[in-house]
Amino acid sequence: MKRSLIVVTSVVAMLALFAIGAVIYKQQSVASSQQVAVENSAALTRFSSVTYGANDAKVHIVEFMDPACEACRAFYPYVKNIINSQQGKIKLTVRYANFHEGSDYVAQVLEAARAQDKYWPALEALLATQDQWASHHAPAPETVWKYLGNLGLNFEQMQQDMNDPKVLAVIEQDRADAQALQISKTPSFFVNGKPLIKFGYEELEQLIQSELKQAYPN
């Protein structure tokens, strides 16, 4: 009986130590992510990045996304709705973290559409048809053109613009900044420079609401 009690006590102690260790690890991980964001704050936004929302908004969301990322597709309408519902209080900056095969090509196409002031319609069209051109087993980024046919884009001009050194520089800068910020998955969000530590819709909204309360207290 005494031996059994000792064993049970030892197991309980080990579980307690494990739980404490997990909490400490999580706290250290959060602190590390926040420190990386602080030390590399200049990597969050660039003058060349595309934005959505009011320029003078006090709450700024930066999203590193991959146009072939299923989670990015799922989050897009959610984030857009939050921005639209706040009447000029939030703006979004989109950066590229192109982890999927062919995503660089699609990012070039999007930047070429941006040159014709059609970035957001083009992005929405490609996200809506993502499952048709971004198959993980057989990605076909070169087929995205047929999903942009109703936007009034000049495809001939786009095919020139997508290879413009300025476009390639935007994508390369985003890649370098994503590495500096230690981004390994998409979408990755920052709100007023603060990284979203725990991924999820509710967690993102909580972070946004917290920043809204600080920026617009009345």
C-alpha positions as CSV (number, residue, x, y, z in Angstrom):
1,M,0.0,0.0,0.0
2,K,2.8,2.4,1.0
3,R,4.7,1.5,-2.2
4,S,1.6,2.2,-4.4
5,L,1.1,5.5,-2.6
6,I,4.7,6.5,-3.5
7,V,4.2,5.5,-7.1
8,V,1.0,7.6,-7.4
9,T,2.6,10.5,-5.7
10,S,5.6,10.3,-8.1
11,V,3.3,10.2,-11.1
12,V,1.3,13.2,-9.9
13,A,4.5,15.1,-9.3
14,M,5.7,14.3,-12.8
15,L,2.5,15.4,-14.3
16,A,2.6,18.7,-12.4
17,L,6.1,19.3,-13.5
18,F,5.1,18.6,-17.1
19,A,2.2,21.0,-16.8
20,I,4.4,23.7,-15.4
21,G,7.0,23.1,-18.1
22,A,4.4,23.4,-20.8
23,V,3.2,26.7,-19.4
24,I,6.7,28.1,-19.2
25,Y,7.4,26.9,-22.7
26,K,4.3,28.6,-24.0
27,Q,5.2,31.8,-22.2
28,Q,8.7,31.7,-23.6
29,S,7.3,31.0,-27.1
30,V,4.9,34.0,-26.9
31,A,7.7,36.2,-25.6
32,S,10.0,35.1,-28.4
33,S,7.4,35.7,-31.1
34,Q,6.7,39.2,-29.7
35,Q,10.4,40.0,-29.5
36,V,11.0,38.9,-33.1
37,A,8.2,41.2,-34.2
38,V,9.6,44.1,-32.2
39,E,13.2,43.7,-33.4
40,N,12.0,43.4,-37.0
41,S,9.2,45.9,-37.0
42,A,10.5,47.5,-40.2
43,A,9.9,44.2,-42.0
44,L,6.1,44.4,-41.3
45,T,5.2,47.0,-43.9
46,R,6.8,48.4,-47.0
47,F,5.8,51.3,-49.1
48,S,5.2,49.0,-52.0
49,S,2.7,46.8,-50.2
50,V,-0.9,46.7,-51.2
51,T,-3.5,48.0,-48.7
52,Y,-7.2,47.9,-48.1
53,G,-9.1,50.3,-45.9
54,A,-8.6,53.9,-44.7
55,N,-5.1,55.2,-44.8
56,D,-5.5,57.0,-41.5
57,A,-7.0,54.0,-39.7
58,K,-5.4,53.5,-36.3
59,V,-5.6,49.8,-36.3
60,H,-3.4,48.2,-38.8
61,I,-3.5,44.5,-39.7
62,V,-0.6,43.0,-41.6
63,E,-1.3,39.6,-43.2
64,F,1.4,37.4,-44.8
65,M,-0.6,35.2,-47.2
66,D,-0.1,32.7,-49.9
67,P,-2.7,32.9,-52.8
68,A,-2.7,29.1,-52.9
69,C,-3.3,28.7,-49.2
70,E,-6.7,27.3,-48.2
71,A,-6.7,28.9,-44.8
72,C,-6.0,32.3,-46.5
73,R,-9.0,31.8,-48.7
74,A,-11.1,31.0,-45.6
75,F,-9.9,34.0,-43.6
76,Y,-10.2,36.6,-46.4
77,P,-14.0,37.3,-46.3
78,Y,-13.8,37.2,-42.5
79,V,-11.1,39.9,-42.3
80,K,-12.7,42.0,-45.0
81,N,-16.0,42.0,-43.2
82,I,-14.3,43.1,-39.9
83,I,-12.6,46.0,-41.8
84,N,-15.8,47.1,-43.6
85,S,-17.8,47.0,-40.3
86,Q,-15.5,49.4,-38.5
87,Q,-16.0,52.4,-40.8
88,G,-12.5,53.5,-41.4
89,K,-10.9,52.4,-38.2
90,I,-9.0,49.4,-39.6
91,K,-6.7,48.9,-42.6
92,L,-5.1,45.8,-44.0
93,T,-1.7,45.4,-45.6
94,V,-1.2,42.2,-47.6
95,R,2.3,40.7,-47.9
96,Y,3.3,37.5,-49.7
97,A,4.7,34.3,-48.1
98,N,4.6,32.0,-51.0
99,F,5.2,28.5,-49.7
100,H,3.1,26.6,-52.2
101,E,4.4,25.6,-55.6
102,G,3.5,28.1,-58.3
103,S,2.5,30.8,-55.8
104,D,5.2,33.2,-56.9
105,Y,3.7,33.1,-60.4
106,V,0.2,33.9,-59.1
107,A,1.6,36.7,-56.9
108,Q,3.1,38.2,-60.1
109,V,-0.2,38.0,-61.8
110,L,-1.9,39.7,-58.9
111,E,0.7,42.5,-58.9
112,A,0.1,42.9,-62.6
113,A,-3.6,43.2,-62.0
114,R,-2.8,45.8,-59.3
115,A,-1.1,47.9,-61.9
116,Q,-4.6,48.2,-63.6
117,D,-6.3,48.9,-60.2
118,K,-7.9,45.5,-60.1
119,Y,-5.9,43.8,-57.4
120,W,-8.8,43.1,-55.0
121,P,-11.2,41.8,-57.7
122,A,-8.4,39.6,-59.1
123,L,-7.5,38.3,-55.6
124,E,-11.2,37.4,-54.9
125,A,-11.6,35.7,-58.3
126,L,-8.5,33.6,-57.7
127,L,-9.4,32.7,-54.1
128,A,-12.9,31.7,-55.3
129,T,-11.4,29.3,-57.9
130,Q,-8.4,28.3,-55.8
131,D,-9.4,24.6,-55.8
132,Q,-9.2,24.5,-59.6
133,W,-5.7,25.9,-60.1
134,A,-4.0,25.3,-56.8
135,S,-4.3,21.5,-56.4
136,H,-1.6,20.3,-54.0
137,H,-1.0,17.2,-56.2
138,A,-1.0,19.0,-59.6
139,P,-0.8,22.8,-59.2
140,A,-1.6,24.7,-62.4
141,P,-0.8,28.4,-61.7
142,E,-0.5,29.2,-65.4
143,T,-4.3,28.5,-65.8
144,V,-5.3,31.4,-63.5
145,W,-5.8,33.6,-66.5
146,K,-9.1,32.0,-67.4
147,Y,-10.5,32.8,-64.0
148,L,-9.8,36.6,-64.6
149,G,-11.7,36.9,-67.8
150,N,-14.6,38.9,-66.5
151,L,-12.6,41.7,-64.8
152,G,-11.8,43.8,-67.9
153,L,-8.1,43.3,-67.6
154,N,-5.6,43.8,-70.4
155,F,-3.9,40.4,-70.3
156,E,-1.2,41.4,-72.8
157,Q,-0.1,44.3,-70.6
158,M,-0.3,42.1,-67.5
159,Q,2.0,39.5,-69.0
160,Q,4.6,42.3,-69.5
161,D,4.0,43.9,-66.1
162,M,4.2,40.6,-64.1
163,N,7.9,40.3,-65.1
164,D,8.7,43.9,-64.4
165,P,11.7,44.1,-62.0
166,K,9.6,46.2,-59.6
167,V,7.1,43.4,-59.3
168,L,9.8,40.8,-58.8
169,A,11.4,43.1,-56.2
170,V,8.1,43.3,-54.2
171,I,7.8,39.5,-54.1
172,E,11.5,39.1,-53.1
173,Q,11.2,41.8,-50.4
174,D,8.2,40.0,-49.0
175,R,10.0,36.7,-48.9
176,A,13.0,38.3,-47.1
177,D,10.7,40.0,-44.6
178,A,8.8,36.8,-43.9
179,Q,12.1,35.1,-43.2
180,A,13.1,37.9,-40.8
181,L,9.9,37.6,-39.0
182,Q,10.3,33.8,-38.8
183,I,7.0,33.2,-40.6
184,S,6.5,29.5,-41.4
185,K,2.8,29.3,-42.1
186,T,0.0,31.3,-43.7
187,P,-1.9,33.3,-43.0
188,S,0.2,35.0,-40.3
189,F,-1.3,38.1,-38.8
190,F,0.1,41.1,-37.0
191,V,-2.2,43.8,-35.5
192,N,-0.5,47.1,-34.7
193,G,2.8,45.2,-34.7
194,K,1.6,42.4,-32.3
195,P,1.7,38.9,-33.7
196,L,-1.3,36.6,-33.5
197,I,0.1,33.9,-31.3
198,K,-2.8,31.4,-31.2
199,F,-4.3,30.9,-34.6
200,G,-8.1,31.2,-35.1
201,Y,-11.0,33.4,-36.0
202,E,-11.9,34.2,-32.4
203,E,-8.3,34.9,-31.4
204,L,-7.8,37.3,-34.3
205,E,-11.0,39.1,-33.5
206,Q,-10.0,39.4,-29.8
207,L,-6.7,40.9,-30.8
208,I,-8.3,43.4,-33.2
209,Q,-11.0,44.4,-30.6
210,S,-8.3,44.9,-28.0
211,E,-6.4,47.3,-30.4
212,L,-9.6,49.1,-31.3
213,K,-10.4,49.8,-27.7
214,Q,-6.9,51.3,-27.2
215,A,-7.0,53.3,-30.4
216,Y,-10.6,54.5,-30.1
217,P,-11.4,54.6,-26.4
218,N,-14.6,56.7,-26.8
